[in-house]
Amino acid sequence: MTLRHVLVVPLLVLAAPASADPPAGIQAKVEQIRQQTGAPGIAVAVVEHGRTTLAKGWGVRKLGEAAKVDADTIFPTGSTGKAFTAAALAILVDQGKLGWDDKVIDHMLWFRMYDPWVTREITVRDLLVHHSGLGLGAGDLLFVPRGSLSRKETVKRLAYIKPATSFRASYAYDNILYAVAGQLIEEVSGQTWEAFMAQEVLKRGGMKTATATPEARWATRDRALPHARIGGAVRGDAANSVLDEREELGRAAAPAGGLALSANDLAQWLKIQLAHGALPGGGRLFSEAQAAEMWKGVTVQPITPYPGSLAPLTPKFSTYALGWEVEDYRGARIISHGGGVFGSITHIILLPDQDVGIAVVVNSEDVAALRGIAHMLADHYLGIPDQDWPARFGAFMQQRIAAGKTALSTAKAAPAKTGPSLPLVRYVGTYRDPWYGDVAVTSGANGLRIDFRTTPDMAGKLVHWQYDTFVTRFDDTSIEPAYVTFALDADGKIARVVMKPESPIADFSYNYRDLDLRPVAETSK
């Protein structure tokens, strides 16, 4: 026994569960939180010692309609789906069709990263643990929102995305390598990720209402629609409104977060995870050996302390495993992951040493409801007195939105009344980034327009800001606006175009900063 084991064991004993059932009055409490935060609908699943002790819905599937959320209402669950993709790979490992430390290129001969050495060395495990050297959210604009490229074409674009750091040197969250994992599943199994997930993971796992494709989700009557607060100065600073159901990741990125599940489905998933791959009705989804691999921390995550009243949540260690985060909380081991697509968020917490699993889903972006309920329940099972996490997260989000509004208003306070340098028609043209593709600027009766050709419907006006910088006003107001700056050469010709989000709290998936757009005529010479 190492010193680490000696120190950890007593702490885990102190964090033993305080109760074998959900907190008294939990149903009324969740409804109270829902009303206070304005979340349209919430669903919660709790599993203890192999049995479901709570699977219920609150609120409505869609604002303005009467249909209620219940235990079978499916919600888009975002990046919590990464653990499902890892489980699909685990099944293939159990079948002997691949190994965690196999080189990706051995199974996909056409696969390329920007660095040839990384191409030769990157393994299946490396795809899942966010240490590839890619920058935060690299490539996300290929599928956020509604990218049009196929999964294979998206994976091929990786060859043009420059790394931000050395391979395996540091942590940076990405989605695009989970698209690679999905393509790998297809190459190895002969089935698309969608088909393999539906048949081999969801169906075999007893998740009866879960879906792996948009079509299956849209065909499910009992589904929660997405909502977001997008009418204010920054996203989140307004009343909830219903989003277009198409407001989602492109299909290429589905292995990173394209599933929809109900509270009952999530309860089944929690049971499988806590049983290390064993199915509640007998048999196994994946072996105990693969379960251990998926919970094994690989990449050390830098710890940024939570601010203010959220400080108790700051872990002493944090690692990323295969689709899961592995951390500590007051001496207890926590296996968890959050997930979010536009208008729907999820949080899953596993307490393996207490044999308890918790899942919360919300059909809006109201973090106070999501994280507040999840951590309130975790504290209950760890024997920690109620700390009013919904109020703490609510205050945190209000402060974050206020800071974003201040930063945005400061940036907008006094644009220089100078420019543009050229007649508007001189900005018209097609500009190309090696990994993203083409962005077109056109001119019409109402001025300049911009169109991101790889991302359908990501188009809108270009409004002059200052000098040679314009700002996007997208037709779809749920898309984060961006500053667009045209750089001129010594002859007064446009040499390149760079971008950055207008909002200081824009989601990292709007990685405009990664674009290096050049006039097509120049890049084709």
C-alpha positions as CSV (number, residue, x, y, z in Angstrom):
1,M,0.0,0.0,0.0
2,T,1.4,3.4,-1.1
3,L,1.4,6.5,1.0
4,R,-1.3,7.8,-1.3
5,H,-3.6,4.8,-0.5
6,V,-3.0,5.3,3.2
7,L,-4.1,8.9,3.0
8,V,-7.1,8.3,0.8
9,V,-8.8,5.4,2.5
10,P,-9.7,7.2,5.7
11,L,-11.1,10.1,3.7
12,L,-13.3,7.8,1.7
13,V,-14.7,6.3,4.9
14,L,-15.6,9.7,6.2
15,A,-17.5,10.4,2.9
16,A,-19.7,7.4,3.3
17,P,-23.3,7.8,2.2
18,A,-25.7,9.4,4.7
19,S,-28.9,7.9,3.3
20,A,-30.1,5.1,1.1
21,D,-32.8,7.2,-0.5
22,P,-33.1,10.7,-2.2
23,P,-33.5,13.6,0.2
24,A,-36.9,14.2,1.7
25,G,-39.0,16.6,-0.3
26,I,-36.7,16.3,-3.3
27,Q,-39.6,16.5,-5.8
28,A,-40.9,19.8,-4.4
29,K,-37.4,21.2,-4.1
30,V,-36.6,20.5,-7.8
31,E,-39.8,22.2,-8.8
32,Q,-39.0,25.2,-6.7
33,I,-35.5,25.4,-8.3
34,R,-37.1,25.1,-11.8
35,Q,-39.5,28.0,-11.1
36,Q,-36.8,30.1,-9.5
37,T,-34.3,29.7,-12.4
38,G,-36.9,29.8,-15.2
39,A,-35.9,26.5,-16.6
40,P,-38.7,25.1,-18.8
41,G,-38.1,21.4,-18.0
42,I,-35.9,19.3,-15.8
43,A,-35.4,15.5,-15.5
44,V,-33.4,13.7,-12.8
45,A,-32.2,10.1,-12.4
46,V,-30.7,8.7,-9.3
47,V,-29.4,5.1,-8.9
48,E,-28.3,3.6,-5.6
49,H,-26.9,0.1,-5.1
50,G,-28.2,-1.1,-8.5
51,R,-31.7,0.2,-8.2
52,T,-33.4,3.3,-9.5
53,T,-34.6,5.5,-6.6
54,L,-35.6,8.5,-8.6
55,A,-36.5,9.0,-12.3
56,K,-38.8,11.9,-12.8
57,G,-39.5,15.0,-14.9
58,W,-40.7,18.5,-14.0
59,G,-42.0,21.3,-16.1
60,V,-42.7,21.3,-19.8
61,R,-41.1,20.0,-22.9
62,K,-41.7,23.3,-24.7
63,L,-42.5,26.8,-23.4
64,G,-46.1,27.8,-24.3
65,E,-47.3,24.2,-24.6
66,A,-48.8,22.0,-21.9
67,A,-47.0,18.7,-22.6
68,K,-45.1,17.7,-19.4
69,V,-41.6,16.3,-19.0
70,D,-41.8,12.8,-17.6
71,A,-39.3,10.0,-16.9
72,D,-39.4,9.0,-20.6
73,T,-38.9,12.5,-22.1
74,I,-35.7,12.5,-24.1
75,F,-33.3,15.4,-23.9
76,P,-30.1,16.1,-26.0
77,T,-27.3,15.3,-23.6
78,G,-24.3,16.9,-25.3
79,S,-20.8,15.8,-24.3
80,T,-21.9,13.2,-21.8
81,G,-22.1,11.2,-25.0
82,K,-18.3,11.0,-25.1
83,A,-18.4,8.2,-22.5
84,F,-20.9,6.3,-24.8
85,T,-18.5,6.5,-27.7
86,A,-15.7,5.3,-25.3
87,A,-18.0,2.4,-24.4
88,A,-18.6,1.6,-28.0
89,L,-14.8,1.3,-28.5
90,A,-14.6,-0.8,-25.4
91,I,-17.0,-3.3,-26.9
92,L,-14.7,-3.5,-30.0
93,V,-11.7,-4.0,-27.7
94,D,-13.6,-6.8,-26.0
95,Q,-14.2,-8.3,-29.4
96,G,-10.5,-8.2,-30.3
97,K,-11.0,-5.8,-33.2
98,L,-8.8,-3.1,-31.8
99,G,-6.8,-2.1,-28.7
100,W,-6.7,1.1,-26.7
101,D,-3.0,1.6,-27.6
102,D,-3.4,0.6,-31.3
103,K,-2.1,3.3,-33.7
104,V,-5.1,5.0,-35.3
105,I,-3.4,4.9,-38.7
106,D,-3.2,1.1,-38.5
107,H,-7.0,1.0,-38.8
108,M,-7.5,4.1,-41.0
109,L,-4.6,4.2,-43.5
110,W,-5.8,7.5,-44.9
111,F,-5.8,9.3,-41.5
112,R,-3.6,12.4,-41.2
113,M,-2.8,14.9,-38.5
114,Y,-0.9,18.1,-39.3
115,D,2.3,16.7,-37.9
116,P,3.5,13.5,-39.6
117,W,5.0,12.2,-36.4
118,V,1.7,12.6,-34.6
119,T,0.0,10.9,-37.5
120,R,2.2,7.8,-36.9
121,E,2.0,7.8,-33.1
122,I,-1.5,8.8,-32.1
123,T,-3.4,5.9,-30.5
124,V,-7.1,5.1,-29.9
125,R,-6.6,6.1,-26.3
126,D,-5.1,9.5,-27.4
127,L,-8.3,10.3,-29.3
128,L,-10.3,10.4,-26.1
129,V,-8.2,12.2,-23.5
130,H,-7.6,15.8,-24.9
131,H,-3.8,15.9,-25.0
132,S,-3.3,15.7,-28.8
133,G,-1.7,19.2,-29.0
134,L,-4.8,20.7,-30.7
135,G,-6.0,23.9,-29.2
136,L,-9.2,24.3,-27.2
137,G,-12.2,23.5,-29.4
138,A,-10.0,23.2,-32.5
139,G,-12.1,22.6,-35.6
140,D,-15.5,23.1,-33.9
141,L,-16.6,25.6,-36.5
142,L,-16.7,22.7,-38.9
143,F,-19.9,21.5,-37.1
144,V,-21.1,24.4,-34.9
145,P,-23.8,25.0,-35.7
146,R,-25.1,22.4,-38.2
147,G,-21.9,21.7,-40.2
148,S,-22.5,20.2,-43.6
149,L,-19.4,18.0,-44.0
150,S,-19.5,14.2,-43.7
151,R,-17.7,12.7,-40.8
152,K,-14.9,11.3,-43.0
153,E,-14.4,14.7,-44.7
154,T,-14.3,16.4,-41.3
155,V,-11.7,14.0,-40.1
156,K,-9.7,14.6,-43.3
157,R,-9.6,18.4,-42.4
158,L,-7.5,17.5,-39.4
159,A,-4.5,17.4,-41.6
160,Y,-4.7,21.2,-41.9
161,I,-5.3,22.2,-38.3
162,K,-2.0,23.3,-36.8
163,P,-1.3,22.1,-33.2
164,A,-1.2,24.6,-30.3
165,T,1.2,22.6,-28.2
166,S,3.4,19.5,-28.4
167,F,1.7,16.1,-28.6
168,R,0.7,14.7,-25.1
169,A,2.2,17.8,-23.5
170,S,-1.0,19.4,-22.0
171,Y,-4.7,19.3,-21.7
172,A,-7.1,21.1,-24.2
173,Y,-10.6,20.0,-24.6
174,D,-11.7,19.1,-28.2
175,N,-14.6,17.5,-30.0
176,I,-13.1,16.7,-33.4
177,L,-11.0,13.8,-32.2
178,Y,-14.2,12.1,-31.0
179,A,-15.4,12.5,-34.6
180,V,-12.3,10.5,-35.5
181,A,-13.3,7.9,-32.9
182,G,-16.7,7.7,-34.5
183,Q,-15.2,7.2,-37.9
184,L,-12.8,4.6,-36.4
185,I,-15.8,2.6,-35.1
186,E,-17.2,2.6,-38.7
187,E,-13.9,1.5,-40.2
188,V,-13.5,-1.3,-37.7
189,S,-17.1,-2.5,-37.3
190,G,-18.5,-1.9,-40.7
191,Q,-21.4,0.0,-39.2
192,T,-21.8,3.7,-38.9
193,W,-21.3,5.2,-35.4
194,E,-25.0,5.9,-35.4
195,A,-26.0,2.3,-36.2
196,F,-23.4,0.8,-33.8
197,M,-24.4,3.1,-31.0
198,A,-28.2,2.4,-31.5
199,Q,-27.8,-1.4,-31.7
200,E,-24.7,-2.3,-29.6
201,V,-24.8,0.3,-26.8
202,L,-28.3,1.8,-26.4
203,K,-30.5,-1.2,-27.3
204,R,-28.3,-3.8,-25.7
205,G,-27.9,-1.5,-22.7
206,G,-31.7,-1.4,-22.2
207,M,-32.0,2.4,-22.9
208,K,-35.3,2.0,-24.6
209,T,-36.1,5.6,-25.6
210,A,-32.6,6.9,-26.3
211,T,-31.7,8.0,-29.8
212,A,-28.5,8.4,-31.8
213,T,-29.7,10.4,-34.8
214,P,-31.7,13.6,-35.2
215,E,-34.3,11.8,-37.2
216,A,-35.0,9.3,-34.4
217,R,-35.2,12.1,-31.9
218,W,-37.6,14.1,-34.1
219,A,-39.7,11.1,-34.5
220,T,-40.1,10.7,-30.7
221,R,-43.1,12.6,-29.6
222,D,-42.0,12.7,-26.0
223,R,-39.0,14.9,-26.4
224,A,-37.8,18.1,-24.8
225,L,-37.2,21.1,-27.1
226,P,-34.1,23.3,-26.6
227,H,-34.4,26.8,-25.1
228,A,-31.9,29.6,-24.6
229,R,-31.7,33.2,-23.4
230,I,-30.4,35.0,-26.4
231,G,-32.2,38.4,-26.4
232,G,-29.8,40.3,-24.2
233,A,-26.4,41.9,-24.5
234,V,-24.7,38.6,-24.0
235,R,-26.1,35.0,-24.3
236,G,-27.9,34.2,-21.1
237,D,-29.1,37.7,-20.4
238,A,-32.8,37.4,-21.4
239,A,-35.9,35.3,-21.0
240,N,-35.8,31.7,-22.3
241,S,-37.1,31.2,-25.8
242,V,-37.5,28.1,-27.9
243,L,-34.7,27.3,-30.3
244,D,-34.9,25.7,-33.7
245,E,-34.5,21.9,-33.1
246,R,-31.9,22.0,-35.9
247,E,-29.7,24.1,-33.5
248,E,-27.3,21.3,-32.8
249,L,-23.9,19.9,-33.6
250,G,-23.4,18.8,-37.2
251,R,-23.8,15.1,-37.7
252,A,-20.0,14.7,-38.1
253,A,-19.6,15.5,-34.4
254,A,-22.4,13.2,-33.1
255,P,-19.8,10.9,-31.4
256,A,-18.8,13.9,-29.3
257,G,-22.3,14.6,-28.2
258,G,-25.2,13.6,-30.4
259,L,-27.3,11.4,-28.2
260,A,-30.7,12.1,-26.6
261,L,-31.8,10.2,-23.5
262,S,-34.5,10.2,-20.9
263,A,-34.3,10.0,-17.1
264,N,-35.1,6.3,-17.4
265,D,-32.4,5.8,-20.0
266,L,-29.9,7.7,-17.9
267,A,-30.7,5.5,-14.8
268,Q,-29.9,2.4,-16.9
269,W,-26.6,4.0,-18.0
270,L,-25.7,4.8,-14.4
271,K,-26.4,1.2,-13.3
272,I,-24.2,-0.1,-16.1
273,Q,-21.4,2.2,-15.2
274,L,-21.6,1.5,-11.4
275,A,-21.7,-2.2,-12.2
276,H,-18.5,-1.9,-14.3
277,G,-20.2,-3.0,-17.5
278,A,-22.6,-5.6,-16.1
279,L,-26.2,-5.3,-17.4
280,P,-29.0,-5.1,-14.8
281,G,-30.8,-8.1,-16.4
282,G,-27.7,-10.2,-16.7
283,G,-24.8,-10.3,-19.2
284,R,-22.4,-7.5,-19.9
285,L,-22.2,-4.5,-22.1
286,F,-18.4,-4.4,-21.8
287,S,-15.9,-6.2,-19.6
288,E,-14.8,-5.2,-16.1
289,A,-11.3,-4.8,-17.6
290,Q,-12.5,-2.2,-20.1
291,A,-14.6,-0.5,-17.4
292,A,-11.4,0.0,-15.4
293,E,-9.6,1.4,-18.5
294,M,-12.4,4.0,-19.1
295,W,-12.2,5.3,-15.5
296,K,-8.4,5.5,-15.5
297,G,-7.2,9.1,-15.5
298,V,-4.7,9.8,-18.4
299,T,-4.4,13.6,-18.8
300,V,-3.8,15.9,-15.9
301,Q,-6.2,18.8,-16.1
302,P,-5.0,22.2,-14.8
303,I,-7.0,23.2,-11.8
304,T,-8.6,26.7,-11.9
305,P,-10.1,27.4,-8.5
306,Y,-13.9,28.0,-8.4
307,P,-14.6,31.6,-7.4
308,G,-16.3,32.8,-4.3
309,S,-19.0,30.6,-2.8
310,L,-18.3,27.8,-5.3
311,A,-14.7,27.4,-3.9
312,P,-15.6,24.1,-2.0
313,L,-16.0,22.4,-5.4
314,T,-12.4,23.0,-6.4
315,P,-10.7,19.6,-6.6
316,K,-7.2,18.8,-5.3
317,F,-6.6,16.6,-8.4
318,S,-8.3,16.5,-11.7
319,T,-7.7,14.1,-14.6
320,Y,-9.4,13.2,-17.9
321,A,-10.0,9.5,-18.6
322,L,-11.8,7.9,-21.5
323,G,-14.8,10.1,-21.8
324,W,-14.9,10.9,-18.1
325,E,-13.4,13.4,-15.7
326,V,-11.9,11.8,-12.5
327,E,-11.6,14.2,-9.6
328,D,-12.0,14.4,-5.8
329,Y,-14.5,16.2,-3.7
330,R,-14.1,16.3,0.1
331,G,-12.1,13.1,0.0
332,A,-14.6,11.3,-2.2
333,R,-13.7,10.0,-5.7
334,I,-16.0,11.6,-8.3
335,I,-16.4,10.3,-11.9
336,S,-18.4,12.9,-13.8
337,H,-19.0,14.8,-17.1
338,G,-21.1,17.7,-18.2
339,G,-22.7,18.1,-21.6
340,G,-24.2,20.9,-23.5
341,V,-25.6,21.5,-27.0
342,F,-27.4,24.7,-27.9
343,G,-30.4,25.0,-25.5
344,S,-29.9,21.8,-23.5
345,I,-27.5,20.8,-20.8
346,T,-26.7,17.7,-18.8
347,H,-24.5,16.8,-15.8
348,I,-23.7,13.2,-14.6
349,I,-22.0,12.4,-11.3
350,L,-20.9,8.9,-10.3
351,L,-19.9,8.2,-6.7
352,P,-18.4,4.8,-7.2
353,D,-17.3,4.3,-3.6
354,Q,-20.9,5.0,-2.4
355,D,-22.4,3.1,-5.3
356,V,-24.5,6.1,-6.3
357,G,-25.1,7.7,-9.7
358,I,-26.8,11.0,-10.4
359,A,-27.9,12.5,-13.7
360,V,-29.7,15.9,-14.3
361,V,-30.9,17.3,-17.6
362,V,-32.4,20.7,-18.4
363,N,-33.9,21.8,-21.7
364,S,-32.4,25.3,-21.4
365,E,-29.0,26.7,-20.5
366,D,-29.9,27.4,-16.9
367,V,-26.7,26.2,-15.2
368,A,-28.0,27.1,-11.7
369,A,-30.7,24.5,-12.0
370,L,-28.5,21.9,-13.5
371,R,-25.4,22.1,-11.3
372,G,-27.4,23.2,-8.3
373,I,-29.5,20.0,-8.3
374,A,-26.6,17.7,-9.2
375,H,-24.3,18.9,-6.4
376,M,-27.2,19.1,-3.9
377,L,-27.8,15.4,-4.5
378,A,-24.1,14.5,-4.4
379,D,-23.8,16.2,-1.0
380,H,-26.8,14.3,0.3
381,Y,-25.2,10.9,-0.5
382,L,-21.8,12.1,0.9
383,G,-23.4,13.1,4.2
384,I,-22.6,16.8,3.7
385,P,-25.1,19.4,5.0
386,D,-27.1,21.3,2.4
387,Q,-25.0,24.1,0.9
388,D,-27.7,25.7,-1.3
389,W,-25.8,25.0,-4.5
390,P,-28.7,26.4,-6.7
391,A,-28.4,29.8,-5.1
392,R,-24.6,29.7,-5.3
393,F,-24.6,28.8,-9.0
394,G,-27.3,31.4,-9.6
395,A,-25.2,34.1,-8.1
396,F,-22.1,33.0,-10.0
397,M,-24.0,33.0,-13.3
398,Q,-25.4,36.5,-12.6
399,Q,-21.9,37.8,-11.9
400,R,-20.6,36.1,-15.0
401,I,-23.3,37.7,-17.2
402,A,-22.8,41.1,-15.6
403,A,-19.0,40.9,-16.2
404,G,-19.6,39.9,-19.8
405,K,-22.0,42.8,-20.3
406,T,-19.4,45.2,-18.7
407,A,-16.6,43.9,-20.9
408,L,-18.8,44.1,-24.0
409,S,-20.0,47.6,-23.3
410,T,-16.4,48.7,-22.6
411,A,-15.2,47.2,-25.9
412,K,-18.1,49.0,-27.6
413,A,-17.8,52.3,-25.7
414,A,-16.0,54.4,-28.3
415,P,-15.2,52.9,-31.6
416,A,-12.9,55.1,-33.7
417,K,-15.0,56.9,-36.3
418,T,-12.5,56.0,-38.9
419,G,-12.7,53.8,-42.0
420,P,-13.3,51.7,-43.8
421,S,-10.2,52.2,-45.8
422,L,-11.7,50.8,-49.0
423,P,-15.0,51.2,-50.9
424,L,-17.3,48.4,-49.7
425,V,-17.1,46.6,-53.0
426,R,-13.4,46.0,-52.5
427,Y,-14.1,43.7,-49.5
428,V,-16.2,41.4,-51.6
429,G,-14.6,38.1,-52.3
430,T,-14.1,34.5,-51.2
431,Y,-11.6,33.9,-48.4
432,R,-10.3,30.4,-47.6
433,D,-9.0,28.8,-44.4
434,P,-7.1,25.5,-45.0
435,W,-9.1,23.6,-42.4
436,Y,-12.5,25.4,-42.4
437,G,-12.9,26.1,-46.1
438,D,-14.5,29.1,-47.7
439,V,-16.1,32.2,-46.2
440,A,-17.7,34.5,-48.8
441,V,-18.3,38.3,-48.5
442,T,-20.9,39.6,-50.9
443,S,-22.5,43.0,-51.6
444,G,-26.1,43.9,-52.1
445,A,-28.6,46.7,-51.7
446,N,-28.3,46.5,-47.9
447,G,-24.5,46.5,-47.7
448,L,-22.1,43.6,-47.1
449,R,-23.0,40.1,-46.2
450,I,-20.9,37.2,-44.9
451,D,-21.6,33.5,-45.5
452,F,-19.7,30.6,-43.8
453,R,-20.0,28.1,-46.6
454,T,-19.2,25.0,-44.6
455,T,-21.9,25.8,-42.0
456,P,-25.4,26.0,-43.5
457,D,-27.4,29.1,-42.5
458,M,-24.4,30.8,-40.8
459,A,-24.8,34.0,-42.8
460,G,-25.8,37.5,-42.2
461,K,-24.9,41.2,-42.4
462,L,-21.4,42.7,-42.0
463,V,-21.8,46.0,-40.2
464,H,-18.8,48.4,-40.1
465,W,-17.3,48.8,-36.7
466,Q,-14.0,50.8,-37.0
467,Y,-11.0,51.0,-39.3
468,D,-11.2,47.8,-41.4
469,T,-13.1,45.8,-38.8
470,F,-16.8,44.8,-39.2
471,V,-19.1,42.9,-37.0
472,T,-21.4,40.1,-38.0
473,R,-25.2,40.3,-37.5
474,F,-26.2,36.8,-38.3
475,D,-29.7,36.1,-39.6
476,D,-29.9,33.3,-36.9
477,T,-29.6,35.4,-33.7
478,S,-28.6,32.3,-31.7
479,I,-25.2,32.3,-33.4
480,E,-22.4,34.2,-31.6
481,P,-21.5,37.4,-33.5
482,A,-17.9,38.0,-34.4
483,Y,-15.6,40.9,-35.3
484,V,-14.2,40.5,-38.8
485,T,-10.9,42.4,-39.5
486,F,-9.5,42.8,-43.0
487,A,-5.7,43.3,-43.1
488,L,-4.4,45.2,-46.1
489,D,-1.0,44.9,-47.8
490,A,1.3,47.7,-48.9
491,D,-0.7,48.0,-52.1
492,G,-4.0,48.4,-50.3
493,K,-5.2,44.9,-51.3
494,I,-6.7,42.6,-48.7
495,A,-4.1,40.1,-47.6
496,R,-5.9,38.2,-45.0
497,V,-9.0,38.2,-42.7
498,V,-9.0,37.4,-39.0
499,M,-11.9,37.1,-36.6
500,K,-12.8,36.9,-32.9
501,P,-16.0,36.6,-30.9
502,E,-17.8,39.8,-30.0
503,S,-18.9,38.4,-26.6
504,P,-16.2,37.9,-24.0
505,I,-18.1,34.9,-22.7
506,A,-18.9,33.2,-26.1
507,D,-18.7,29.4,-26.1
508,F,-15.2,28.1,-27.0
509,S,-16.7,26.2,-29.9
510,Y,-17.0,29.5,-31.8
511,N,-13.3,29.3,-32.4
512,Y,-13.2,32.2,-34.9
513,R,-9.7,33.1,-33.7
514,D,-8.4,29.9,-35.3
515,L,-9.3,31.1,-38.8
516,D,-6.6,32.4,-41.1
517,L,-8.6,33.4,-44.1
518,R,-6.8,34.4,-47.3
519,P,-8.2,35.6,-50.6
520,V,-8.8,32.6,-52.8
521,A,-7.0,34.2,-55.8
522,E,-3.9,34.5,-53.7
523,T,-4.0,30.9,-52.3
524,S,-4.6,29.4,-55.7
525,K,-1.5,30.9,-57.3
